[in-house]
């Protein structure tokens, strides 16, 4: 255990460098996945159509091994950042798409009809009613995708990237068991830290009314002592 703790002090510069690279890759992958999946999922959920297509696409994407995607992408984009980015986006995309579609489609129909009765157009209903009501579930998908991406980004070393925690995790011969455990620990911390920060973002963008309703629901679920 002493060597495990001493590894942090002896290799602080290396760990900082590859941690920053790991964060950059993970953030870019999640952002790209959200930019692609959120509008598509919201649109499909708003129309209440193509649910079979969503389920099919997400199941196909989830069944693809990330390392296999890295190998396939080599033939098209070669080694490097773009290669591993594509693989991580494919990993995160179905999580965001499914949650967004489910959240928007599940918005109370009475609320939607009331908004339509007030003269709101389709886009207005989507942006003013459905999406605000869907924030908690959408953010759950984003938070889950972050954890998955951070936990998988170490495969970047197989795509020719040498600036992620995978440089140490995949090199036990060079850094020893202590190094592998230290890098893995940093990866776990990044996953939890990112999830925490996204939770704060979720709270900030969730409409006050929804937060109050959730708080009331939690309070109602707590039994009152006799």
C-alpha positions as CSV (number, residue, x, y, z in Angstrom):
1,X,0.0,0.0,0.0
2,X,2.9,2.3,0.6
3,X,4.0,2.2,-3.0
4,X,0.4,3.0,-4.0
5,X,0.3,6.2,-2.1
6,X,3.9,7.1,-3.0
7,X,3.1,6.8,-6.7
8,X,0.9,9.9,-6.4
9,X,3.7,12.0,-5.0
10,X,6.4,10.6,-7.3
11,X,4.4,10.9,-10.5
12,X,2.2,13.9,-9.7
13,X,3.2,15.7,-13.0
14,X,2.4,12.6,-15.1
15,X,-0.9,12.0,-13.4
16,X,-1.9,15.7,-13.8
17,X,-1.1,15.6,-17.5
18,X,-3.0,12.4,-18.3
19,X,-5.9,13.4,-16.1
20,X,-6.4,16.6,-18.0
21,X,-6.2,14.7,-21.3
22,X,-8.7,12.2,-19.9
23,X,-11.1,15.0,-18.9
24,X,-10.8,16.8,-22.2
25,X,-11.6,13.6,-24.2
26,X,-14.5,12.7,-22.0
27,X,-16.0,16.2,-22.0
28,X,-15.8,16.5,-25.8
29,X,-17.4,13.0,-26.3
30,X,-20.3,13.8,-23.9
31,X,-20.9,17.2,-25.4
32,X,-20.9,15.8,-29.0
33,X,-23.3,13.0,-27.9
34,X,-25.7,15.5,-26.3
35,X,-25.6,17.9,-29.3
36,X,-26.5,14.9,-31.6
37,X,-28.9,13.0,-29.4
38,X,-30.9,15.7,-27.5
39,X,-32.5,17.4,-30.4
40,X,-33.3,14.1,-32.1
41,X,-34.7,12.5,-29.0
42,X,-36.8,15.7,-28.2
43,X,-38.2,15.8,-31.7
44,X,-39.2,12.1,-31.8
45,X,-40.7,12.3,-28.3
46,X,-42.7,15.4,-29.3
47,X,-44.1,13.7,-32.4
48,X,-44.8,10.4,-30.4
49,X,-43.5,8.5,-33.4
50,X,-40.6,6.3,-34.4
51,X,-40.3,4.7,-30.9
52,X,-39.4,1.4,-32.5
53,X,-36.6,3.0,-34.4
54,X,-35.3,4.6,-31.2
55,X,-35.3,1.3,-29.4
56,X,-33.6,-0.5,-32.3
57,X,-30.9,2.1,-32.7
58,X,-30.1,2.3,-29.0
59,X,-30.0,-1.5,-28.7
60,X,-27.6,-1.7,-31.7
61,X,-25.3,1.0,-30.4
62,X,-25.2,-0.5,-26.9
63,X,-24.3,-3.9,-28.3
64,X,-21.2,-2.6,-30.1
65,X,-18.0,-3.2,-28.1
66,X,-16.0,0.1,-27.8
67,X,-12.7,-1.6,-28.5
68,X,-14.1,-3.1,-31.7
69,X,-15.3,0.4,-32.8
70,X,-11.8,1.7,-32.2
71,X,-10.4,-1.1,-34.4
72,X,-13.0,-0.5,-37.2
73,X,-12.4,3.3,-37.1
74,X,-8.7,2.9,-37.7
75,X,-9.6,1.9,-41.3
76,X,-11.5,5.2,-41.8
77,X,-9.9,7.9,-39.7
78,X,-6.7,6.2,-38.6
79,X,-5.2,6.5,-35.1
80,X,-5.7,9.5,-32.9
81,X,-8.3,11.7,-31.2
82,X,-11.0,11.4,-33.8
83,X,-10.9,7.6,-33.6
84,X,-11.5,7.3,-29.9
85,X,-13.9,10.2,-29.9
86,X,-16.2,8.4,-32.4
87,X,-16.2,5.3,-30.2
88,X,-17.0,7.2,-27.0
89,X,-19.8,9.2,-28.8
90,X,-21.3,5.9,-29.9
91,X,-21.2,4.8,-26.3
92,X,-22.9,7.9,-24.9
93,X,-25.3,8.7,-27.7
94,X,-28.0,6.0,-26.9
95,X,-28.1,6.9,-23.2
96,X,-28.9,10.5,-24.0
97,X,-31.2,9.7,-26.9
98,X,-33.3,7.2,-24.9
99,X,-33.7,9.4,-21.8
100,X,-34.6,12.4,-23.9
101,X,-37.1,10.6,-26.0
102,X,-38.7,8.9,-22.9
103,X,-38.8,12.1,-20.9
104,X,-40.4,14.3,-23.6
105,X,-42.9,11.6,-24.7
106,X,-43.9,11.0,-21.0
107,X,-44.8,14.6,-20.3
108,X,-48.4,14.8,-19.0
109,X,-50.8,14.9,-22.0
110,X,-53.2,17.1,-20.2
111,X,-50.5,19.8,-19.7
112,X,-49.6,19.6,-23.4
113,X,-53.2,19.9,-24.5
114,X,-53.7,22.8,-22.1
115,X,-50.7,24.6,-23.7
116,X,-52.1,23.8,-27.2
117,X,-55.5,25.2,-26.1
118,X,-53.8,28.5,-25.1
119,X,-52.6,28.9,-28.7
120,X,-49.0,27.6,-28.4
121,X,-47.5,26.2,-31.6
122,X,-45.7,22.8,-31.7
123,X,-42.2,24.3,-31.2
124,X,-43.5,26.5,-28.4
125,X,-45.0,23.5,-26.6
126,X,-41.7,21.6,-27.0
127,X,-39.4,24.3,-25.8
128,X,-41.7,25.9,-23.1
129,X,-43.5,22.9,-21.8
130,X,-42.1,19.5,-22.7
131,X,-38.3,20.1,-22.5
132,X,-38.5,22.0,-19.1
133,X,-40.6,19.2,-17.7
134,X,-38.1,16.7,-19.0
135,X,-34.9,18.2,-17.5
136,X,-34.4,15.7,-14.6
137,X,-34.7,12.6,-16.8
138,X,-32.6,14.1,-19.6
139,X,-29.9,15.0,-17.1
140,X,-29.9,11.5,-15.7
141,X,-29.0,10.3,-19.2
142,X,-26.2,12.8,-19.5
143,X,-24.9,12.0,-16.1
144,X,-24.9,8.2,-16.8
145,X,-23.2,8.8,-20.2
146,X,-20.5,10.8,-18.4
147,X,-19.8,7.9,-16.0
148,X,-19.7,5.4,-18.9
149,X,-17.4,7.6,-21.0
150,X,-14.9,8.3,-18.2
151,X,-14.8,4.7,-17.3
152,X,-14.1,3.7,-21.0
153,X,-11.8,6.5,-22.1
154,X,-8.7,4.6,-21.0
155,X,-9.1,2.6,-24.3
156,X,-7.7,5.7,-26.0
157,X,-4.3,4.2,-25.8
158,X,-5.4,1.6,-28.3
159,X,-6.4,4.4,-30.7
160,X,-2.9,5.9,-30.5
161,X,-3.7,8.6,-27.9
162,X,-1.0,8.9,-25.2
163,X,-2.6,11.5,-22.9
164,X,-5.2,9.7,-20.9
165,X,-5.2,7.6,-17.8
166,X,-5.2,4.6,-20.1
167,X,-1.4,5.2,-20.6
168,X,-0.8,4.0,-17.0
169,X,-3.8,1.6,-16.6
170,X,-2.7,-0.4,-19.7
171,X,1.0,-0.5,-18.8
172,X,1.3,-2.5,-15.7
173,X,4.7,-3.7,-16.8
174,X,6.0,-0.1,-16.8
175,X,4.2,1.4,-13.9
176,X,3.5,-1.6,-11.7
177,X,0.3,-2.6,-9.9
178,X,0.5,0.6,-7.8
179,X,0.5,2.8,-10.9
180,X,-2.5,0.9,-12.4
181,X,-4.4,1.3,-9.1
182,X,-3.5,4.9,-8.8
183,X,-4.7,5.8,-12.3
184,X,-7.9,3.7,-11.9
185,X,-8.6,5.6,-8.6
186,X,-8.3,8.9,-10.4
187,X,-10.7,7.7,-13.1
188,X,-13.3,6.7,-10.4
189,X,-12.9,10.1,-8.7
190,X,-13.4,11.9,-12.1
191,X,-16.6,9.8,-12.7
192,X,-18.1,10.7,-9.3
193,X,-16.9,14.4,-9.5
194,X,-18.4,14.9,-12.9
195,X,-21.7,13.3,-11.8
196,X,-21.8,15.6,-8.8
197,X,-21.2,18.7,-10.9
198,X,-23.8,17.6,-13.5
199,X,-26.2,17.1,-10.6
200,X,-25.6,20.8,-9.6
201,X,-26.2,21.8,-13.2
202,X,-29.4,19.7,-13.2
203,X,-30.6,21.5,-10.1
204,X,-29.8,24.9,-11.6
205,X,-31.7,24.3,-14.9
206,X,-34.7,22.4,-13.4
207,X,-37.8,24.7,-13.2
208,X,-38.6,25.7,-9.6
209,X,-42.0,24.2,-9.8
210,X,-40.6,20.7,-10.6
211,X,-38.1,20.9,-7.7
212,X,-41.0,21.9,-5.3
213,X,-43.1,19.0,-6.6
214,X,-40.2,16.6,-6.2
215,X,-39.6,17.8,-2.6
216,X,-43.3,17.5,-1.7
217,X,-43.3,14.0,-3.2
218,X,-40.3,13.0,-1.1
219,X,-41.9,14.5,2.0
220,X,-45.1,12.7,1.4
221,X,-43.2,9.4,1.1
222,X,-41.8,9.8,4.6
223,X,-44.1,8.3,7.2
224,X,-45.2,10.6,10.0
225,X,-44.6,9.1,13.5
226,X,-47.9,8.4,15.4
